[in-house]
Amino acid sequence: MFQYKYFRILLVSLSALSIYSCKGPALVEKSAGASLPQSFGKTEAKDSTNLAQVNWQDYFKDPLLIGLINTALKNNQELNISLQEIAIGRNEVQARRGEYLPFVGLNAGAGLDKPGRYTSKGANDAITDFYFGAFASWEIDIWSKLHNAKNAATKRYLASVEGQRYMVTNLVAEIASDYYELVVLDRQLEIVEQNITLQSAALRTVKLQKASSKVTELAVKRFEAQLLNTKSLQFGIKQSITETSNHLNYLLGRYPQEIPRSPSSLDLIIPDTVYAGLPSQLLANRPDIRAAEQKVQAAKLDLKVAKANFYPSLDLSAGIGYQAFKPSFLLNSPQSLLYNFAGDLGAPLINRRAIKATYYNANAKQIQALYEYEATVLQAYVEVINELSRIQNLQSSYQLKSAEVSALNSSVKISNSLFQSARADYMEVLLTQREALQSRFELIETKKQQIGAMVNIYRALGGGWK
């Protein structure tokens, strides 16, 4: 009875002392709640229709591109590495779950003890000892420290799952960007080859005019220089095609090879209307935001674990088995039966600086995770705003560029006709051809930017991982 009262007094005293010594500087605990605007930009639209809900197989219409993305989702090395990170996180959860369950084991052994002759025990003969039995130990999770640690590991596991989904989103977008860039480069190469044909015909014409003394050698050299300049553009475009193809093959997890592509795919991705939905939908659709949220919750649980280190801990241990000095007596019961049960109560009293430092670090990491969450939300919103504005401005730019190309194409025909009839200077022809080539390049570049904006808005809204 006296021992029971003493145990209760000791438990209460240790708890009170631990809680009192836990008090330190008041720590600022920032609450999560990054408020988002009600709409994207100046529009007041409340339409919840969202491109992120569209599966990427339905968003990208080109079957060749769909085949490439499917290949990458199976073979991409970085994606497969992230899958192993998920497996590691899942195992960590199991390890944490096992920590607050009893540990049970078996042991057996034999020994010989022969003290020196001239000692207090030396007069006796050597003593043999045989034993086997089971033992158990269990830390009672009084303050939910182990339970919170397991939950924190679970949150980090869920964050790794969301991180893998975000990687899928970026991978799908990057493959689509490279694919469409290849198609654009093919179109640029085609434009250059058409201009080479046109300029070669113009060079032959000016040579004939020089032969008839209508122009000088200067005109021939200027036309020839322009043709050589245009021909040199081919090699730069071909090098870009090689590098883009190799990068795309790398994303597919394979060595360089020919990338099949459809020239008509440039007209398949530009929808009439972009459905951005509501900003609040980013919280559910963007995997990086959801991963940041899981990390915030894990950091909060880590803070609770660090705080529980100030409190007393209770460990229980027990064992049961047989022990005897001869094997023939080992299984005699109850003579050879042994058992034990013990409870250990302990709490830190001196040199608590390490525990306090861990506690302060956990609080700082919690606040850091909150700021990272808010930064992720802000970045996602800004990405959507930028791409929506980009899509609108590029659409207007493309219409104007199309009109410019049409006008310059007509001017090339007119300048050639006038030059052949000696009613226009050769410099006018050269300038017109150069401007026409430049405008066609700018038009296809604008188309490339349009496609890039459509891919980016799909990624920014959180699509591509489903």
Legacy VTK file of the C-alpha trace (Angstrom):
# vtk DataFile Version 3.0
C-alpha trace
ASCII
DATASET POLYDATA
POINTS 466 float
0.000 0.000 0.000
2.846 2.321 0.871
4.563 1.552 -2.438
1.369 2.354 -4.414
0.996 5.750 -2.697
4.655 6.489 -3.316
4.248 5.646 -7.018
1.267 8.004 -7.346
3.084 10.835 -5.586
6.109 10.337 -7.845
3.967 10.350 -11.002
2.139 13.561 -10.016
5.372 15.274 -9.019
7.174 14.404 -12.230
4.217 15.516 -14.339
3.897 18.850 -12.550
7.616 19.504 -12.713
7.792 18.620 -16.412
4.865 20.829 -17.324
6.241 23.722 -15.286
9.711 23.471 -16.762
8.176 23.277 -20.252
7.108 26.891 -20.044
9.246 29.127 -22.202
8.892 32.125 -24.482
5.501 32.389 -26.092
5.740 30.996 -29.606
3.871 32.468 -32.524
1.674 29.863 -34.199
0.523 31.092 -37.579
-2.736 29.663 -38.842
-3.147 28.444 -42.387
-5.714 30.183 -44.499
-4.327 31.794 -47.611
-7.307 33.757 -48.877
-7.806 33.656 -52.628
-9.586 36.294 -54.731
-13.078 35.493 -55.896
-12.123 35.466 -59.576
-9.147 35.543 -61.926
-8.198 39.074 -62.901
-10.813 41.786 -63.418
-13.561 39.472 -64.558
-16.480 38.842 -62.236
-17.387 35.504 -63.785
-18.443 32.827 -61.327
-18.456 29.882 -63.721
-17.014 26.797 -62.013
-16.366 24.959 -65.292
-12.677 24.098 -65.211
-10.223 22.733 -67.764
-8.430 20.862 -64.975
-11.326 18.414 -64.827
-10.646 17.357 -68.424
-8.522 14.254 -68.751
-5.307 14.880 -70.685
-6.286 12.215 -73.270
-9.303 14.380 -74.105
-7.450 17.694 -73.937
-4.644 16.760 -76.323
-6.355 15.505 -79.467
-3.290 14.297 -81.372
-3.083 10.464 -81.087
0.686 10.570 -81.692
1.147 12.904 -78.730
-1.105 10.727 -76.578
1.079 7.721 -77.410
4.229 9.623 -76.412
2.734 10.679 -73.079
1.671 7.107 -72.309
5.219 5.950 -73.011
6.668 8.578 -70.674
4.300 7.683 -67.841
5.726 4.158 -67.949
9.408 4.803 -68.652
10.366 8.240 -67.316
13.165 7.735 -64.795
12.356 10.715 -62.578
8.747 9.612 -62.349
9.818 6.108 -61.372
12.143 7.594 -58.740
9.198 9.486 -57.259
7.239 6.219 -57.079
10.002 4.780 -54.920
9.801 7.872 -52.700
6.134 7.059 -52.206
7.053 3.485 -51.261
9.589 4.819 -48.757
6.933 7.090 -47.235
4.484 4.187 -46.989
7.084 2.093 -45.149
7.801 4.994 -42.814
4.134 5.068 -41.848
4.261 1.356 -41.033
7.400 1.864 -38.966
5.804 4.681 -36.975
2.650 2.642 -36.481
4.674 -0.195 -35.017
6.436 2.041 -32.497
3.403 2.488 -30.248
2.578 -1.232 -30.241
4.225 -3.670 -27.785
7.521 -5.242 -28.837
7.599 -9.000 -28.185
10.568 -11.287 -28.729
12.083 -14.640 -27.840
15.502 -15.350 -26.390
17.449 -18.404 -25.347
20.968 -19.005 -24.185
23.479 -20.893 -22.117
26.431 -19.718 -20.059
29.286 -20.768 -17.830
30.536 -18.717 -14.874
33.812 -19.706 -13.133
35.169 -17.028 -10.769
38.778 -16.952 -9.636
39.878 -19.313 -6.869
40.897 -16.616 -4.409
37.673 -14.622 -4.511
34.537 -14.639 -2.423
32.912 -16.915 -4.980
35.968 -18.865 -5.975
35.466 -21.695 -3.567
32.511 -22.902 -5.550
32.642 -24.860 -8.754
31.869 -23.384 -12.136
28.199 -22.566 -12.539
26.344 -23.315 -15.723
23.124 -21.587 -16.708
20.489 -22.463 -19.295
17.444 -20.364 -20.106
14.825 -19.571 -22.715
11.678 -17.469 -22.668
9.734 -14.547 -24.084
10.066 -10.874 -23.301
7.962 -7.816 -24.060
8.379 -4.044 -23.780
5.876 -1.286 -24.327
6.073 2.465 -24.110
2.665 3.693 -23.011
1.675 6.517 -25.334
0.286 8.734 -22.571
0.631 12.035 -24.417
-0.086 10.644 -27.938
3.506 11.353 -28.922
3.927 8.135 -30.887
0.448 8.413 -32.367
1.149 11.961 -33.576
4.474 10.864 -35.021
2.666 8.173 -36.994
0.102 10.697 -38.241
2.905 13.086 -39.236
4.516 10.294 -41.267
1.136 9.637 -42.888
0.814 13.301 -43.893
4.271 13.259 -45.430
3.380 10.096 -47.306
0.282 11.821 -48.695
2.457 14.819 -49.600
4.776 12.512 -51.565
1.751 11.130 -53.419
0.679 14.662 -54.337
4.256 15.465 -55.319
4.241 12.537 -57.708
0.978 13.759 -59.209
2.446 17.229 -59.663
5.388 15.645 -61.426
2.965 13.892 -63.771
1.295 17.232 -64.500
4.606 18.852 -65.380
5.734 15.822 -67.370
2.587 15.812 -69.498
2.938 19.555 -70.114
6.642 19.329 -70.944
6.129 16.488 -73.427
3.291 18.394 -75.108
5.460 21.531 -75.328
8.362 19.649 -76.906
6.066 17.859 -79.333
4.412 21.053 -80.547
7.782 22.769 -80.755
8.928 20.023 -83.134
5.843 20.567 -85.277
6.550 24.320 -85.321
10.185 23.728 -86.267
9.031 21.493 -89.118
6.780 24.308 -90.309
9.641 26.818 -90.071
11.884 24.505 -92.067
9.174 24.221 -94.690
8.895 28.022 -94.870
12.657 28.338 -95.325
12.664 25.772 -98.122
9.825 27.615 -99.873
11.755 30.870 -99.629
14.881 29.206 -100.964
12.907 28.147 -104.029
11.512 31.670 -104.423
14.874 33.371 -103.950
16.619 30.937 -106.300
14.141 31.878 -109.016
14.761 35.566 -108.278
18.528 35.028 -108.498
18.180 33.367 -111.915
16.068 36.298 -113.091
18.564 38.909 -111.957
21.410 37.022 -113.612
19.503 37.102 -116.893
18.945 40.823 -116.456
22.640 41.339 -115.793
23.418 39.440 -118.999
21.195 41.878 -120.852
22.870 44.818 -119.012
19.681 45.791 -117.162
21.322 45.459 -113.722
24.875 45.376 -112.409
26.911 42.695 -110.684
26.008 44.345 -107.381
22.381 43.256 -107.738
23.463 39.687 -108.472
25.698 39.567 -105.393
22.954 40.992 -103.149
20.453 38.395 -104.347
23.067 35.666 -103.963
23.933 36.794 -100.410
20.292 36.748 -99.408
19.883 33.226 -100.797
22.937 32.018 -98.889
21.629 33.611 -95.687
18.298 31.840 -96.060
19.998 28.513 -96.763
22.050 28.897 -93.574
18.835 29.164 -91.570
18.094 25.521 -92.427
20.985 24.230 -90.360
20.030 26.211 -87.278
16.477 24.860 -87.487
17.723 21.301 -88.059
19.951 21.577 -84.977
16.979 22.771 -82.919
14.956 19.811 -84.195
17.728 17.420 -83.139
18.052 18.895 -79.649
14.297 19.050 -79.068
13.858 15.474 -80.293
16.614 14.253 -77.993
15.128 16.057 -75.011
11.732 14.572 -75.767
13.238 11.088 -76.033
14.910 11.676 -72.662
11.522 12.485 -71.129
10.213 9.266 -72.674
13.014 7.336 -70.969
14.643 6.087 -74.142
17.647 6.734 -76.352
17.376 9.197 -79.271
15.190 8.084 -82.135
12.779 9.591 -84.640
9.708 11.276 -83.119
6.543 10.725 -85.195
4.450 13.889 -85.428
1.474 15.270 -87.297
1.766 18.670 -89.059
-1.954 19.269 -88.596
-1.766 19.041 -84.790
-1.131 22.801 -84.467
-4.799 23.448 -85.146
-6.139 20.856 -82.687
-5.331 22.476 -79.345
-6.685 25.999 -79.668
-10.226 25.913 -78.175
-12.737 28.689 -78.688
-13.109 29.308 -74.935
-10.783 28.764 -71.977
-12.591 27.647 -68.819
-10.477 28.711 -65.865
-13.135 28.068 -63.214
-12.873 29.668 -59.777
-9.609 30.423 -57.938
-10.760 28.342 -54.963
-10.707 25.262 -57.209
-6.918 25.524 -57.356
-6.804 24.248 -53.769
-8.342 20.965 -54.882
-6.915 20.640 -58.400
-3.262 21.632 -57.938
-1.240 18.717 -56.503
1.555 21.045 -55.353
-0.912 23.019 -53.218
-2.309 19.847 -51.720
1.218 18.582 -51.022
2.066 21.861 -49.262
-1.108 21.517 -47.189
-0.151 17.996 -46.097
3.289 19.269 -45.091
1.666 21.974 -42.940
-0.394 19.360 -41.116
2.673 17.167 -40.659
4.610 20.113 -39.205
1.807 20.769 -36.694
1.946 17.154 -35.557
5.734 17.357 -35.275
5.260 20.304 -32.920
2.970 18.211 -30.713
5.548 15.410 -30.689
8.291 17.849 -29.682
6.106 19.245 -26.908
5.365 15.761 -25.569
9.101 15.253 -24.987
8.799 17.526 -21.927
6.353 15.171 -20.232
7.093 11.957 -18.312
7.272 8.683 -20.203
6.103 5.328 -18.918
7.742 2.098 -20.120
6.471 -1.354 -19.227
8.544 -4.507 -19.568
7.757 -8.135 -18.827
9.266 -11.545 -19.363
8.491 -15.196 -18.756
10.513 -18.375 -19.322
12.589 -21.157 -17.748
16.039 -21.081 -16.191
18.127 -23.861 -14.593
21.744 -24.869 -14.050
21.130 -28.249 -15.698
19.271 -28.968 -18.937
17.382 -31.804 -17.233
15.859 -29.325 -14.758
15.057 -26.668 -17.366
11.410 -27.606 -17.940
10.551 -28.379 -14.329
7.587 -26.285 -13.343
7.153 -24.299 -11.223
10.697 -24.748 -9.835
12.474 -23.491 -13.001
9.808 -21.000 -14.007
10.810 -17.326 -13.974
8.888 -14.176 -14.759
9.272 -10.458 -14.240
7.282 -7.282 -14.689
8.537 -3.726 -14.322
7.381 -0.223 -14.985
9.777 2.681 -15.557
8.662 6.268 -15.182
11.039 8.984 -16.264
11.028 12.660 -17.091
13.787 15.105 -18.059
14.741 17.394 -15.165
18.241 18.684 -15.916
19.802 19.939 -19.146
16.567 20.398 -21.067
18.148 22.690 -23.637
18.210 20.010 -26.329
14.476 19.326 -25.861
13.675 23.034 -25.914
15.774 23.533 -29.049
13.917 20.675 -30.739
10.621 22.231 -29.696
11.581 25.672 -31.020
12.810 24.140 -34.279
9.529 22.273 -34.700
7.616 25.505 -34.211
9.847 27.340 -36.695
9.392 24.541 -39.250
5.637 24.740 -38.770
5.643 28.477 -39.533
7.987 27.846 -42.460
5.589 25.235 -43.861
2.728 27.722 -43.583
4.645 30.367 -45.501
5.553 27.789 -48.156
1.880 26.862 -48.460
0.864 30.488 -48.924
3.652 31.024 -51.463
2.520 27.959 -53.416
-1.071 29.201 -53.521
0.045 32.677 -54.594
2.312 31.290 -57.301
-0.504 29.098 -58.654
-2.876 32.063 -58.859
-0.268 34.258 -60.587
0.502 31.498 -63.108
-3.170 31.258 -64.081
-3.529 35.048 -64.361
-0.429 35.310 -66.543
-1.494 32.534 -68.903
-5.052 33.841 -69.262
-3.696 37.259 -70.200
-1.158 35.687 -72.511
-3.819 33.679 -74.348
-5.957 36.761 -74.918
-3.084 38.951 -76.123
-1.617 36.269 -78.370
-4.968 35.732 -80.015
-5.107 39.412 -81.005
-1.464 39.352 -82.051
-1.980 36.272 -84.235
-4.840 37.902 -86.114
-2.731 40.977 -86.877
0.279 38.870 -87.855
-1.884 36.841 -90.220
-3.007 40.013 -91.970
0.612 41.197 -92.147
1.772 37.929 -93.735
-1.036 38.078 -96.277
-0.088 41.641 -97.242
3.620 40.861 -97.512
3.014 37.724 -99.576
1.092 39.842 -102.037
3.833 42.463 -102.025
6.420 39.798 -102.919
4.472 38.861 -106.036
3.987 42.508 -106.940
7.660 43.406 -106.406
8.821 40.476 -108.556
6.458 41.470 -111.341
7.566 45.105 -111.213
11.231 44.119 -111.102
10.903 41.946 -114.187
9.320 44.846 -116.048
12.051 47.218 -114.796
9.552 49.292 -112.831
11.015 48.454 -109.395
14.521 48.514 -107.968
16.121 45.232 -106.932
16.514 46.584 -103.378
12.728 46.740 -103.111
12.530 43.100 -104.081
15.187 42.082 -101.563
13.596 44.076 -98.757
10.145 42.723 -99.525
11.343 39.117 -99.582
13.207 39.574 -96.308
10.194 41.154 -94.604
7.906 38.416 -95.930
10.177 35.686 -94.586
10.488 37.419 -91.227
6.738 37.895 -90.931
6.035 34.221 -91.663
8.553 33.234 -89.012
6.909 35.595 -86.542
3.489 34.200 -87.392
4.520 30.611 -86.721
6.328 31.745 -83.570
3.123 33.392 -82.374
1.280 30.151 -83.069
3.898 28.319 -81.001
3.394 30.752 -78.130
-0.362 30.274 -78.372
0.014 26.528 -78.073
2.466 26.961 -75.206
-0.053 29.154 -73.397
-2.779 26.538 -73.850
-0.493 23.830 -72.465
0.573 26.051 -69.571
-2.966 27.065 -68.607
-3.915 23.387 -68.451
-0.963 22.721 -66.163
-1.489 25.892 -64.088
-5.114 24.955 -63.396
-4.001 21.571 -62.088
-4.820 19.320 -65.035
-2.826 16.461 -66.451
-2.297 14.173 -63.451
-5.658 12.385 -63.449
LINES 1 467
466 0 1 2 3 4 5 6 7 8 9 10 11 12 13 14 15 16 17 18 19 20 21 22 23 24 25 26 27 28 29 30 31 32 33 34 35 36 37 38 39 40 41 42 43 44 45 46 47 48 49 50 51 52 53 54 55 56 57 58 59 60 61 62 63 64 65 66 67 68 69 70 71 72 73 74 75 76 77 78 79 80 81 82 83 84 85 86 87 88 89 90 91 92 93 94 95 96 97 98 99 100 101 102 103 104 105 106 107 108 109 110 111 112 113 114 115 116 117 118 119 120 121 122 123 124 125 126 127 128 129 130 131 132 133 134 135 136 137 138 139 140 141 142 143 144 145 146 147 148 149 150 151 152 153 154 155 156 157 158 159 160 161 162 163 164 165 166 167 168 169 170 171 172 173 174 175 176 177 178 179 180 181 182 183 184 185 186 187 188 189 190 191 192 193 194 195 196 197 198 199 200 201 202 203 204 205 206 207 208 209 210 211 212 213 214 215 216 217 218 219 220 221 222 223 224 225 226 227 228 229 230 231 232 233 234 235 236 237 238 239 240 241 242 243 244 245 246 247 248 249 250 251 252 253 254 255 256 257 258 259 260 261 262 263 264 265 266 267 268 269 270 271 272 273 274 275 276 277 278 279 280 281 282 283 284 285 286 287 288 289 290 291 292 293 294 295 296 297 298 299 300 301 302 303 304 305 306 307 308 309 310 311 312 313 314 315 316 317 318 319 320 321 322 323 324 325 326 327 328 329 330 331 332 333 334 335 336 337 338 339 340 341 342 343 344 345 346 347 348 349 350 351 352 353 354 355 356 357 358 359 360 361 362 363 364 365 366 367 368 369 370 371 372 373 374 375 376 377 378 379 380 381 382 383 384 385 386 387 388 389 390 391 392 393 394 395 396 397 398 399 400 401 402 403 404 405 406 407 408 409 410 411 412 413 414 415 416 417 418 419 420 421 422 423 424 425 426 427 428 429 430 431 432 433 434 435 436 437 438 439 440 441 442 443 444 445 446 447 448 449 450 451 452 453 454 455 456 457 458 459 460 461 462 463 464 465
